[in-house]
Amino acid sequence: MEDHLLGWLRTLDEDRLGRILANRPDAIAAPWPRRLDTLAHRLGNGSAVTDVLRTLPLPCLQLAEAALALTRPTPRTLAAFLGTPVRDVTTWLERLHDHALAWPGGDGEIHLAEGATRWWTAPLGLGEPLEHYLNSWSISNDALRALARNLGLPAHGNKRQTIARVIGALSDGERVRQLVGDAPDGTAALLERFTWHGPTLDVDGGRFVTHGTPERWCADHGLLFRPSWHVAEIPREVALGLRGPDHHPPFRPVPPEVATIPVDPEEVDHLMTLAAPHVVERCAALLDNTSKTPLPLLRTGGVGVREVRRVAKETGCDEDETRLLLEVCAVARLLAWDERSGGLIPTERYDRWRLDEGSARLRVLLAAWWRMERSSLRKTDGKYGTVLGDDPSGSAVARVRRAALSALARLPAGTAYADRVSLVANVHWHAPLIDLPLLRACAPAVLDEARLLGLLANDALTDLGRALAGLTVAPGDENDDAVPMVEHDPALVEAATRALASVRRSALFGPDLTAVVTGPPAAELAALLDRAAERESRGAASVWRFTTESVRRALDRGHDADELLDELSAVGTIPQPLEYLVRDTARRHGEVTVTTVGCIVQAADTALLAEIAAHRKLARLGLRLIAGAVLVSSAPADRTLSALREAGYAPVPVPDTGEITIQRVRAEEPGHGKLVLLPGGQVAELTEYPGLDVEPPSHVLAEPPPDPYEHARRLIAAGRNDESRNGRTWAVIGRMATRLPTAQQSLLGFVVDRGVRAGITLTGGLTATISHGELKGAALDAWCEEAGDYLEFPLAEIVEVRGAY
């Protein structure tokens, strides 16, 4: 099959080949191919073909399946088979050609990529062609002749001639139907079951060897074949003949319309500018809450409902919003498991995120949602799933999300979808390989999540949603640590900046001890007011009220009166009643003190305790006498014991019971790397988590692939030189790479002729992993994995070649 594809690629012009490369970015991903044979190998890769099939609309898949059902399909026979005009078939065939999933042969026959043929094991519910059964080793020449005679065909000639006659007879639908009309009673019903519910069914094997039964008659006339005793199959040509000339497989070249209603674009834009800042602000509040109270996980994985409700209450979010944002933050690696705290806490990445500008913070969250392999708001049997629990649907949920937003992006400007049923039907037409029950279950949840994130407003896609739906780069999966190509997409950057342009960074303080923000508050402003006041309302305008309790809460978090008033005056004019409230609360703050004590040291000799308290080597313990026979230490009991023993004393540990206990000292376990949350509430250790011990490196964007049309030009030019290249690889390497033994010269030749990977060492000790090589004079021009680009290596300086796996 790959040879057929390569032969077709060699006939293409630059425009057609450029379209294929533009539609198949997997084919020109690094290391991008430089020869047509390497390109053909990539285009025919089974997993890559499967991924491309997921992106194609329904007519492409129906056309490919119908082509697999025909023996030698052409555009004209396909059109007749589908009962549609040839122009409709040609239009969608061109789409398959532009993705290198199908291509025409020299005689007009349509060839399909091998990966596509593996997708449908029984296209249109049809079995294997007759040739598959008649060429089987289990059918003898005598059996073939007997079959020919039963069909009224000449039985002379060799096996190939007999097979051709049988195939010709049973491929004639009219003849097959007439044959079945003269069959014994029960035969038509038997074959109808195989025709419409086959091609493979369980049978009673004994009836196939009993004279006079419909099963024996069908087997004697080549209408059914048995691969095993209790299993029978109907050949493809027989089933098509029995379905009749009026049967046409389903073919829907036009998508179902989405019912729409007009909306005000300005209102949609306004709602986006309210929702987007709210998302950033609420995420900051959730993460700040988990930094104070780590979020525990259930034994079965995920976060329990009680914890979700507690966080929602303490942060002022509703429960749905909390569910969604907790999962988004975990996928964005802003929230992770910490063994010492026994719960989820913000990561070092969060420390960098909160210092970034608002647009960048929003893009991090949207990119995480775009690749998230779970649906936060989907209900099963009326109940939500566990937050951060395992979702068996996995990546299929992410495909539903992207397909739904893409369908909304295709709606005309100024319109919104009117009902979800027509929207789901349209989404399924454009992405037919998504499981329909899953799509129906996930689509409402995806739309609700998009609304909370500011991607959808009044059932219409906002500019943020359009930017996300229009991404051309791969979104990555849930386990990616970073997706800078998504976060730095120019369209998304522009939309996110505009969505946050209207945030307010100042407040109006009133003499009634309120603060009003007339518009969406910036995350920093909202965090400040949340620390010092109680939020009373949110929306187009947000209101906070200062109380004695709220000011005391701010003082409890480390602020003093002057510092708090300075921060508030930086965002607005402080009225006198508010200043009085802050200073009066601060005046009473600290009337009662509470001291943390690591442990207590007791002795009957008060002079000994006084000596210990005054010991210079024990100063680091923070020892203080609080009574004649009681000494308190700020260090834990184990550290205090160790320090006293080092100073020459002989202390013993005493638990709460008052009994002396001697414990064996256990060796300290080695420290661990950062633990990050994975699907199902599981954790994985990252020993080199970005920003753990070193300054975080800035995002490095990968070298983009070459322009598809320019690369098509280079491939065609290289194809013209293939003939001159063939046969000279070994001669050049043998003459120039004189430092290599013969076996290593051969391996280097495979790097050139077959694109295999190998490790090389140069005279200066430099090593590299190379592949996809070409000879350029006295140098090897090959892809260097360490450099991420094609480099030239002098053949005379290569001292070693080794296999790389």
Buried (B, 14 or more C-beta within 10 A) or exposed (E): BBEBBBBBBBEBEBEBBBBBBBBBEBBBBBBBBBBBBBBBBBBBBBEBBBBBBBBBBBBBBBBBBBBBBBBEBBBEBBBBBBEBEBEBBBEBBEBBBBBBBBBBEEEEBBBBBBBBBEBBEBBBBBBBBBBEBBEEEEBEEEEBBEBBEBBEBEBEEEBEEBBEBBBEBBBBBEBBBEBBEEBEEEBBEBBBEBBEEBBBBEBEBEBBEEEEBBBBBBBBBBBBBBEEEEEBBBBBBBBBBBBEEEBEBEBEBEBBEBBBEEBEBEEBBBBBBBBBBBBBBBBBBBBBBBEEBBBBBBEEBBBBBEBBEBBBEBBBBEBBBBBBBBBBBBBBBBBBBBEEBEBBBBBBBBEBBBEEEBBBBBBBBBBBBBBBBBBBBBEEEEEBBBBBBBBEBBEBBBBBBBBBBBBBBEBEEEBBBEEBBBBBBBBBBBBBBBBEEBBBBBBBBBBBBBBBBBBBBBBBBBBBBBBBBBBEBBBBBBEBEBBBBBBBBEBBBEBBBBBBEBBBEBBBBBEEBBBBBEBBBBBBBBBBBBBBBBBEEBEEBBBBBBBEEBBBBBBEEEBEBEEBBEBBEEBBEBBEBBBEBBBEBBEEBEEEEEEEEBBEBEBEEBEBBBEBBEBEEBEEBEBEBEEEBBBBBBBEBEBBBBBBEEBEBEBEBBEEEEEEEEEEEEEEEEEEEBBBBBBBBBBEEBEEBBBEEEEEEEEEEEEEBBEBBEBBBBBBEBBEEEEEBEEEBBEBBBEBBEBBEEEBBBBBBBBBBEBBBBBBBBEEEEEBBBBBBBBEEBBBBBBBBEEEEBBBBBBEBBBBBEEBE
